[in-house]
Amino acid sequence: MSWKAIATLIVVVLLVAAGAGFVRDSRIDTDFPSVRAKSDEAAVRQLLGNPATIQGSCAAYDTFVMPGCDHVFIYRSIFYPLRSKYWLVFFDKNQQVTATSGQMEP
């Protein structure tokens, strides 16, 4: 295989990966406002997919919510190193949504 074919293959793979990441971030951005208070974890996972991180502390990215918060789902942009965007979904001990927040980290 020549170096041009290898370079072309690498470019195609990178473009496909970037396209898939863009589609995922767009889907979360579009579906995020549909997350409603009192929704359970299963409904949020079905709507947004699995979170990048589940944090036990509800103080994620300098966002603080009411005392009844038990944990937070953190959805991070696929382009995290280039675009520090996060979508946060806060849950109480009954695994029901108490709040949401979209964040752009400085």
Buried (B, 14 or more C-beta within 10 A) or exposed (E): EEEEEEEEEEEEEEEEEEEEBEEBBEEBBEBBEEBEEEBEBEBBEEBBEEBBEEBEEBEBBEBEBEEBBBBBBBBBBBBEEEEBBBBBBBBBEEEBBBBBBBBEEE
